[in-house]
Amino acid sequence: MIDSILLVDDEDLFHLVFEDACSLLDMTLSLQALDSSDEADKLFKKWFVEGPIDERPECVFVDLNIIGSSFDGIELIRKINTDYGNGVVIGIISSSDDNQEIEKAKAVGAQFWIIKSDEIEPRLEEFVKDYEGYKNKENPFKVYK
Amino acid sequence: MITSKDTVEEALRKAKAKKVYLEGNFVKILSKTLPADVKEYVEECKARDKNARRKRLDVTKQVQAQNKELEEAATVNKALVIELQNEKDEAEKLRDKAVEDLDVLQKRTQFELVGQIVRVALVIIVSVGIVSTTMYLVGLMMNRDTTLLGNAWTNLIGILLTNSFSIIGTIMGVKYATGEGK
């Protein structure tokens, strides 16, 4: 089980889908959902500068295109990995499967890419199985199709 | 009611008696070493919570799918509206062009009519001029009294000359308007 998860996605309905899917799969006991990358950026900045750093979530799922935000999911991952000390399992959850975007995400340190669809549970289930590998930085980047 | 003096077990028993079922991840962190009756209640809560979440997940997915369909339909509608607007604009342009052409055609017909009238008038004037001049010349050659004929011829030629300029001017104008001169 993942200790705590942060979801950054502009679609409120997906927050509900993700929360219920996580609960049904017993993925985590603590899930926080944000709808903008700016909010997530503020939180990570606060945790990194002021602490406590252990308040940070263990795993972060970021949407690729976050409408209403100053920057997209890839830029958020870059900021977390480069500016805010890394230390979290982080990746993209998006309906897009654009190879160029996937390569960009990989380049900024994303560890996984989960494709959103009606049947998200099997992909999350597979992700949970691989999770320890991501946590220990042993698993290579993977796309869950 | 559950009070602060109640232990977790007592609180859970009270909730069970009231048929109040716990929901969410809190149920998952309750100890697995609870007495059998309380454990049974906790398991019931978990099952109910799972059932409710499954239902909610299905409904949310349906709503999500419907939203997606609506968004797609809205995009198609928007494209259709733009297409219709373009076609309307095109039709309006064609209508304006047709109205303009009709106007030009009507004007041309009118000018052509005026042109014909003017040409006929010119023929009449020239004919009258030729006839009166011939009569005057014949009178002169035959040594007849041409006083009346001479005055009439002078007057007539004066009037014809004056009018000819106006008629020629009209003909030029008509030719220009009908585009014959091009």
Boltz contact constraints between the chains, C-beta under 6 A:
constraints:
  - contact:
      token1: [A, 13]
      token2: [B, 60]
      max_distance: 6.0
  - contact:
      token1: [A, 13]
      token2: [B, 64]
      max_distance: 6.0
  - contact:
      token1: [A, 16]
      token2: [B, 60]
      max_distance: 6.0
  - contact:
      token1: [A, 17]
      token2: [B, 60]
      max_distance: 6.0
  - contact:
      token1: [A, 20]
      token2: [B, 53]
      max_distance: 6.0
  - contact:
      token1: [A, 20]
      token2: [B, 56]
      max_distance: 6.0
  - contact:
      token1: [A, 20]
      token2: [B, 57]
      max_distance: 6.0
  - contact:
      token1: [A, 23]
      token2: [B, 53]
      max_distance: 6.0
  - contact:
      token1: [A, 24]
      token2: [B, 53]
      max_distance: 6.0
  - contact:
      token1: [A, 29]
      token2: [B, 25]
      max_distance: 6.0
  - contact:
      token1: [A, 118]
      token2: [B, 61]
      max_distance: 6.0
